[in-house]
Amino acid sequence: MSAYLHETWEGMDRQSRLLTWCVGVSLLLHALLLSFHFRFPDALKFSSTQPLEVILVNAKTKEKPSKAQALAQANLDGGGNTDQNRRAKTPLPVTKASEGRDLAEAKRRVTELEAQQQRLLALAKATPPVAASEAPRQAPAEVPAPQPSGRDLRDLALAAMKLQAQIDRRHEEYQKRPRKQFIGANASEYRFAQYEEEWRNKVERVGTLNYPAEARGKIYGNLRLEVTIRPDGSVDSVRLERSSGLKVLDDAAFRIVRMAAPYGEFPPDIRKDTDLLIITRTWFFGQGDAVWTKRD
């Protein structure tokens, strides 16, 4: 074989030998390159595995929510009794019983147990005394007081949990209520009195300049108005506490309050503990087509 290759090599010209040598070197280099293996370090690998938070819900709906806010084991399109984005804080299960039914059932069972105990005690008292000639008999053992069953304890615990949930909900609602300050007949702190005085000057000035045209020189009266102001000086609400009996004057008072707004913003000493300021004053539409107010 080697002799054959040697003769073949000797029979080639110079260009054929060069071509054969290049092809051999190329095959050798490719074999060496294919023997190497490359891979990315573990630190550079992309991991698509991410933790998922799945919420267990105790209800489901046929409709799939258009915009899901969490993953769950079943579809739940809406739920609860509030439009706010909140989740339940109590582990109470969903029950079909009406409110107070479990507690009433537990009370009824306790009442039945107490009545049974009373009947047993009455029966023991009605037993005739033993005669002296008769042989002494063993004294009857005391009737043990009936113990609440596991079902009674479960019902009472469920009722207690429901009551605690109601207390928590009412406490949360109370904490979210706006902090109000009322300015009425009683003396106020200086910080509120100063703000009220500035408010009074503005509404009386605007009211006198805008006295209702249909009432000028002929219609007078007084009414009591409650005005609620927000921290930025805007009007939150206006309520008529006592009417003047004349619609033209009542409407004029409402209109003047809106026209004079916005009022001054709450200073820092008021804003720190007040969300709504409520000013109650009596409004007078009097002679000379003037408007003024005063406390009752």
C-alpha positions as CSV (number, residue, x, y, z in Angstrom):
1,M,0.0,0.0,0.0
2,S,2.8,2.4,1.0
3,A,4.6,1.5,-2.3
4,Y,1.5,2.4,-4.3
5,L,1.2,5.7,-2.5
6,H,4.9,6.4,-3.1
7,E,4.6,5.7,-6.8
8,T,1.5,7.8,-7.1
9,W,3.2,10.7,-5.3
10,E,6.2,10.4,-7.6
11,G,4.0,10.5,-10.6
12,M,2.4,13.8,-9.7
13,D,3.6,17.1,-10.9
14,R,4.5,20.0,-8.6
15,Q,1.0,21.6,-8.6
16,S,-0.8,18.3,-7.9
17,R,1.5,17.6,-5.0
18,L,0.9,21.1,-3.5
19,L,-2.9,20.7,-3.9
20,T,-2.8,17.3,-2.2
21,W,-0.7,18.6,0.6
22,C,-3.1,21.5,1.2
23,V,-6.2,19.3,1.2
24,G,-4.5,17.0,3.8
25,V,-3.5,19.9,6.0
26,S,-7.1,21.3,5.8
27,L,-8.7,18.0,6.7
28,L,-6.3,17.7,9.7
29,L,-7.1,21.2,10.9
30,H,-10.9,20.6,10.6
31,A,-10.6,17.4,12.6
32,L,-8.8,19.2,15.4
33,L,-11.4,22.0,15.5
34,L,-14.3,19.5,15.6
35,S,-12.7,17.8,18.6
36,F,-13.1,21.0,20.7
37,H,-16.4,21.7,22.6
38,F,-17.6,25.1,23.8
39,R,-20.3,25.9,26.2
40,F,-21.5,29.0,28.1
41,P,-20.7,29.4,31.8
42,D,-23.6,28.7,34.2
43,A,-23.6,32.3,35.3
44,L,-24.4,33.4,31.7
45,K,-27.3,31.0,31.2
46,F,-30.7,32.6,31.1
47,S,-33.2,31.1,33.5
48,S,-36.8,31.5,32.7
49,T,-38.0,30.0,36.0
50,Q,-39.5,32.7,38.2
51,P,-41.5,32.2,41.5
52,L,-45.3,32.5,41.1
53,E,-47.6,33.8,43.8
54,V,-50.9,31.8,43.7
55,I,-53.8,32.9,45.9
56,L,-56.4,30.4,47.1
57,V,-59.9,31.7,46.6
58,N,-63.0,30.2,48.2
59,A,-65.4,31.1,45.3
60,K,-65.3,30.9,41.5
61,T,-67.2,32.3,38.5
62,K,-67.8,31.1,35.0
63,E,-66.5,34.3,33.5
64,K,-62.8,34.9,33.2
65,P,-61.7,38.3,34.4
66,S,-60.6,40.7,31.6
67,K,-57.8,42.0,33.7
68,A,-56.6,39.6,36.4
69,Q,-54.8,41.0,39.4
70,A,-53.4,37.7,40.8
71,L,-53.2,34.0,40.0
72,A,-55.6,31.5,41.6
73,Q,-56.8,28.0,41.3
74,A,-60.1,29.1,39.8
75,N,-61.6,32.1,37.9
76,L,-63.0,34.8,40.1
77,D,-64.4,37.9,38.4
78,G,-65.0,40.2,41.2
79,G,-65.8,39.4,44.9
80,G,-66.4,41.0,48.2
81,N,-68.4,44.1,49.1
82,T,-66.0,47.0,48.3
83,D,-64.7,48.6,45.1
84,Q,-61.3,49.3,46.6
85,N,-58.3,47.2,45.8
86,R,-58.1,45.2,49.1
87,R,-57.7,41.6,50.2
88,A,-59.4,40.0,53.1
89,K,-57.6,40.2,56.4
90,T,-59.5,37.4,58.1
91,P,-59.3,33.6,57.3
92,L,-63.1,33.2,57.7
93,P,-64.6,30.6,55.3
94,V,-67.5,31.4,53.0
95,T,-70.7,30.3,54.7
96,K,-74.3,30.3,53.4
97,A,-75.8,30.9,56.8
98,S,-77.3,34.3,57.4
99,E,-75.6,36.8,59.6
100,G,-76.1,35.9,63.3
101,R,-77.5,32.4,62.5
102,D,-74.5,30.5,63.9
103,L,-74.4,32.5,67.1
104,A,-78.2,32.1,67.6
105,E,-77.9,28.3,67.0
106,A,-75.1,28.1,69.6
107,K,-77.1,30.1,72.2
108,R,-80.1,27.9,71.5
109,R,-78.1,24.7,72.2
110,V,-76.7,26.1,75.4
111,T,-80.2,27.1,76.5
112,E,-81.4,23.5,75.9
113,L,-78.5,22.1,78.0
114,E,-79.4,24.4,80.8
115,A,-83.0,23.5,80.7
116,Q,-82.1,19.8,80.8
117,Q,-80.0,20.4,83.8
118,Q,-82.9,22.2,85.6
119,R,-85.2,19.2,84.9
120,L,-82.8,16.7,86.3
121,L,-82.3,18.8,89.5
122,A,-86.1,19.1,89.9
123,L,-86.5,15.4,89.5
124,A,-83.8,14.8,92.1
125,K,-85.6,17.1,94.6
126,A,-89.0,15.3,94.0
127,T,-87.7,11.9,95.0
128,P,-89.4,10.7,98.4
129,P,-87.2,10.4,101.5
130,V,-86.0,6.9,102.5
131,A,-88.0,5.3,105.5
132,A,-86.1,4.4,108.7
133,S,-87.0,0.7,108.4
134,E,-85.7,0.4,105.0
135,A,-82.1,-0.5,104.4
136,P,-79.9,2.4,103.7
137,R,-79.4,3.0,100.0
138,Q,-76.4,4.6,98.3
139,A,-76.9,8.3,98.0
140,P,-77.6,9.4,94.5
141,A,-74.6,10.8,92.7
142,E,-74.6,14.4,91.8
143,V,-75.8,15.1,88.2
144,P,-72.8,16.3,86.3
145,A,-73.2,19.5,84.5
146,P,-73.4,18.9,80.8
147,Q,-70.3,20.0,78.9
148,P,-70.5,21.8,75.6
149,S,-69.8,19.6,72.7
150,G,-67.2,20.1,70.0
151,R,-69.9,21.5,67.7
152,D,-71.0,24.1,70.3
153,L,-67.4,25.2,70.7
154,R,-66.9,25.4,67.0
155,D,-70.1,27.5,66.5
156,L,-69.0,29.8,69.3
157,A,-65.5,30.2,67.9
158,L,-67.0,31.0,64.4
159,A,-69.3,33.6,65.9
160,A,-66.4,35.2,67.8
161,M,-64.3,35.3,64.6
162,K,-67.2,37.0,62.7
163,L,-67.6,39.6,65.4
164,Q,-63.9,40.3,65.4
165,A,-63.9,40.8,61.6
166,Q,-66.8,43.3,61.9
167,I,-64.9,45.2,64.6
168,D,-61.8,45.4,62.4
169,R,-63.8,46.6,59.5
170,R,-65.5,49.3,61.5
171,H,-62.2,50.4,63.0
172,E,-60.7,50.7,59.6
173,E,-63.6,52.8,58.3
174,Y,-63.3,55.0,61.3
175,Q,-59.6,55.6,60.8
176,K,-60.3,56.6,57.2
177,R,-62.8,59.3,58.1
178,P,-61.7,62.9,57.4
179,R,-60.8,64.9,60.4
180,K,-63.3,67.7,60.8
181,Q,-63.4,70.9,62.8
182,F,-66.7,72.7,63.4
183,I,-66.9,76.4,63.9
184,G,-70.3,77.4,65.3
185,A,-71.7,79.2,68.3
186,N,-69.0,78.1,70.7
187,A,-65.7,79.9,71.1
188,S,-63.0,78.7,68.7
189,E,-59.2,78.6,69.0
190,Y,-57.4,81.6,67.6
191,R,-56.1,79.7,64.5
192,F,-59.7,78.8,63.5
193,A,-61.1,82.2,64.5
194,Q,-58.6,84.0,62.3
195,Y,-59.4,81.9,59.3
196,E,-63.2,82.3,59.9
197,E,-62.8,86.1,60.1
198,E,-61.1,86.2,56.7
199,W,-63.8,83.9,55.3
200,R,-66.5,86.1,56.7
201,N,-65.1,89.3,55.2
202,K,-64.9,87.7,51.7
203,V,-68.4,86.3,51.6
204,E,-70.0,89.5,53.0
205,R,-68.1,91.6,50.4
206,V,-69.0,89.3,47.5
207,G,-72.6,89.0,48.8
208,T,-73.2,92.7,49.1
209,L,-71.9,93.3,45.5
210,N,-74.1,90.4,44.2
211,Y,-77.3,91.0,46.2
212,P,-80.1,89.3,44.2
213,A,-81.5,91.7,41.7
214,E,-85.1,90.5,42.2
215,A,-84.9,91.1,45.9
216,R,-83.3,94.6,45.9
217,G,-85.2,97.1,48.0
218,K,-88.1,94.8,48.7
219,I,-87.1,91.4,50.1
220,Y,-85.2,90.8,53.3
221,G,-84.7,87.9,55.6
222,N,-82.2,85.6,57.3
223,L,-81.2,81.9,57.1
224,R,-78.5,79.6,58.6
225,L,-76.0,77.9,56.3
226,E,-73.4,75.3,56.9
227,V,-70.3,75.5,54.6
228,T,-67.6,72.8,54.4
229,I,-64.2,73.8,53.1
230,R,-61.3,71.7,52.0
231,P,-57.6,72.3,52.8
232,D,-57.0,74.0,49.4
233,G,-59.8,76.5,50.1
234,S,-62.4,74.9,47.7
235,V,-66.0,74.3,48.8
236,D,-66.7,70.7,49.6
237,S,-70.5,71.1,50.4
238,V,-73.1,73.7,51.4
239,R,-76.1,72.7,53.5
240,L,-79.1,74.8,54.5
241,E,-79.8,74.3,58.2
242,R,-82.7,76.8,58.5
243,S,-84.5,78.4,55.5
244,S,-85.4,82.0,55.3
245,G,-88.8,80.9,53.9
246,L,-87.9,82.7,50.6
247,K,-86.4,80.7,47.8
248,V,-84.8,83.8,46.2
249,L,-82.7,84.4,49.4
250,D,-81.8,80.8,50.0
251,D,-80.6,80.4,46.4
252,A,-78.7,83.6,46.6
253,A,-76.8,82.4,49.7
254,F,-75.7,79.2,47.9
255,R,-74.7,81.2,44.9
256,I,-72.6,83.7,46.9
257,V,-70.7,80.9,48.7
258,R,-69.7,79.4,45.3
259,M,-68.9,82.8,43.8
260,A,-66.5,83.7,46.6
261,A,-64.6,80.5,46.3
262,P,-61.8,79.5,46.5
263,Y,-61.0,80.8,49.9
264,G,-57.6,80.8,51.6
265,E,-55.7,77.6,52.0
266,F,-55.4,76.1,55.4
267,P,-52.3,77.4,57.3
268,P,-49.9,74.7,58.6
269,D,-51.3,74.9,62.1
270,I,-54.8,74.0,60.8
271,R,-53.8,71.6,58.1
272,K,-51.8,69.4,60.5
273,D,-55.0,68.0,62.2
274,T,-57.9,69.1,60.0
275,D,-59.1,67.7,56.7
276,L,-62.5,69.6,56.5
277,L,-63.4,72.9,58.2
278,I,-67.2,73.4,58.7
279,I,-68.4,77.0,59.3
280,T,-72.0,77.5,60.4
281,R,-73.3,81.1,60.5
282,T,-76.6,83.0,60.1
283,W,-76.8,85.0,57.0
284,F,-78.8,88.3,56.8
285,F,-80.1,90.0,53.7
286,G,-81.1,93.4,55.1
287,Q,-81.8,97.1,54.5
288,G,-79.5,98.8,52.1
289,D,-79.2,95.6,50.1
290,A,-76.3,94.4,52.3
291,V,-75.3,90.9,53.3
292,W,-73.7,90.1,56.6
293,T,-73.3,87.0,58.7
294,K,-72.8,86.2,62.4
295,R,-72.7,83.3,64.8
296,D,-75.8,82.2,66.5
